[in-house]
Amino acid sequence: MTTGPREISNLGIDASKQYALNQKELAPELLRDAQATRGRMEVSVISPARPFDIKFEIGYKSIWAHFDEPADLSAAAANLFIHLLVPSLGGADMLSQLLDRVAEPHLQKLLKQQLDDEEIYRMIQGRLRQFSKG
């Protein structure tokens, strides 16, 4: 006796009872882990190598040219970024002095924004140093 495809609406009350029973009996962590594991599972299949594949090295990665990194690469990377957003304006002290001397509202607004940006930039640089030191 064969049965046709079934829809959720045709399952009846037994499926709901079994689901509720499973929810009570099984640990919630086990159910949650089982659902999370499903997406991470994969089946690896190794196909047999044919003589043609072996001869012409199909599927093998080969290095055509190997270059060593420059000796001073880490020193150059450390000095890649400057410590100020706009070095010609100076640090926060010089910006605040300049802000006191400027009378135009548009320039004051610009300098205040620059002060805020410098503070944010300093915080970012501090975080980067914190993570690079370990």
C-alpha positions as CSV (number, residue, x, y, z in Angstrom):
1,M,0.0,0.0,0.0
2,T,1.5,3.3,-1.1
3,T,0.7,6.7,0.3
4,G,0.9,9.9,-1.5
5,P,2.6,13.1,-0.4
6,R,1.4,14.5,2.8
7,E,1.0,18.1,3.9
8,I,1.3,19.5,7.3
9,S,-2.4,20.1,7.5
10,N,-3.0,16.3,6.9
11,L,-0.6,15.0,9.6
12,G,-3.2,14.8,12.3
13,I,-2.8,15.3,16.0
14,D,-0.3,12.4,16.5
15,A,2.6,14.5,15.0
16,S,1.8,17.4,17.4
17,K,1.7,15.1,20.4
18,Q,5.0,13.4,19.4
19,Y,6.6,16.9,19.0
20,A,5.4,18.0,22.4
21,L,6.7,14.8,24.0
22,N,10.1,15.2,22.4
23,Q,10.2,18.8,23.6
24,K,9.6,17.6,27.2
25,E,11.9,14.7,27.2
26,L,14.9,16.0,25.3
27,A,17.2,18.7,26.7
28,P,16.6,22.1,25.0
29,E,20.4,22.5,24.5
30,L,20.5,19.2,22.6
31,L,17.8,20.3,20.2
32,R,19.4,23.7,19.7
33,D,22.8,22.1,19.0
34,A,21.3,19.6,16.6
35,Q,19.7,22.4,14.6
36,A,23.0,24.4,14.5
37,T,25.0,21.3,13.5
38,R,22.9,20.6,10.5
39,G,24.2,23.7,8.6
40,R,27.9,23.0,9.4
41,M,27.9,19.3,8.3
42,E,29.4,18.5,5.0
43,V,30.3,15.2,3.3
44,S,33.7,15.1,1.7
45,V,34.0,12.9,-1.3
46,I,37.3,12.1,-2.9
47,S,37.0,11.1,-6.5
48,P,39.4,8.4,-7.8
49,A,42.3,9.8,-9.7
50,R,42.4,9.0,-13.4
51,P,45.7,8.6,-15.3
52,F,44.9,11.7,-17.3
53,D,44.4,13.8,-14.2
54,I,47.7,12.5,-12.7
55,K,49.7,13.2,-15.8
56,F,48.4,16.7,-16.4
57,E,48.1,17.5,-12.7
58,I,44.5,18.5,-12.9
59,G,43.2,19.7,-9.6
60,Y,46.6,20.4,-8.2
61,K,47.6,23.9,-7.3
62,S,51.1,24.9,-8.3
63,I,53.2,27.9,-7.3
64,W,54.6,29.6,-10.4
65,A,56.7,32.2,-8.7
66,H,57.5,32.5,-5.0
67,F,58.5,35.9,-3.6
68,D,59.7,36.6,-0.1
69,E,58.3,39.6,1.6
70,P,60.6,42.6,2.0
71,A,62.6,42.7,5.1
72,D,61.2,46.1,6.3
73,L,57.6,45.4,5.4
74,S,56.3,45.4,9.0
75,A,58.0,48.7,9.8
76,A,56.6,50.3,6.7
77,A,53.1,49.0,7.5
78,A,53.3,50.5,11.0
79,N,54.1,53.9,9.7
80,L,51.4,53.8,7.0
81,F,48.9,55.8,8.9
82,I,49.6,59.2,10.5
83,H,48.6,60.1,14.0
84,L,46.5,63.1,13.0
85,L,43.7,63.4,10.4
86,V,45.0,66.8,9.2
87,P,48.6,67.2,10.3
88,S,48.8,70.8,9.1
89,L,46.1,71.9,11.6
90,G,48.0,70.4,14.5
91,G,46.7,68.4,17.4
92,A,43.8,69.0,19.7
93,D,45.5,71.8,21.6
94,M,46.3,73.8,18.5
95,L,42.8,73.2,17.2
96,S,41.2,74.6,20.4
97,Q,43.5,77.6,20.3
98,L,42.6,78.2,16.7
99,L,38.9,77.8,17.6
100,D,39.2,80.5,20.2
101,R,40.7,83.0,17.7
102,V,38.2,82.4,14.9
103,A,35.1,84.6,14.9
104,E,33.2,83.3,11.9
105,P,30.5,80.7,12.8
106,H,31.1,78.5,9.7
107,L,34.8,78.2,10.6
108,Q,34.0,77.5,14.2
109,K,31.6,74.8,13.2
110,L,34.2,73.3,11.0
111,L,36.9,73.4,13.7
112,K,34.5,71.8,16.3
113,Q,33.8,69.0,13.9
114,Q,37.5,68.6,13.3
115,L,38.1,68.4,17.1
116,D,35.4,65.7,17.4
117,D,36.9,63.8,14.5
118,E,40.4,63.9,16.0
119,E,39.0,62.5,19.2
120,I,37.3,59.7,17.4
121,Y,40.5,59.0,15.4
122,R,42.6,59.0,18.6
123,M,40.2,56.4,20.1
124,I,40.4,54.2,17.0
125,Q,44.2,54.4,17.0
126,G,44.3,53.5,20.7
127,R,42.1,50.4,20.0
128,L,44.3,49.4,17.1
129,R,47.4,49.7,19.3
130,Q,45.7,47.7,22.1
131,F,44.9,44.8,19.8
132,S,48.3,44.9,18.0
133,K,50.2,44.6,21.3
134,G,48.1,41.7,22.4
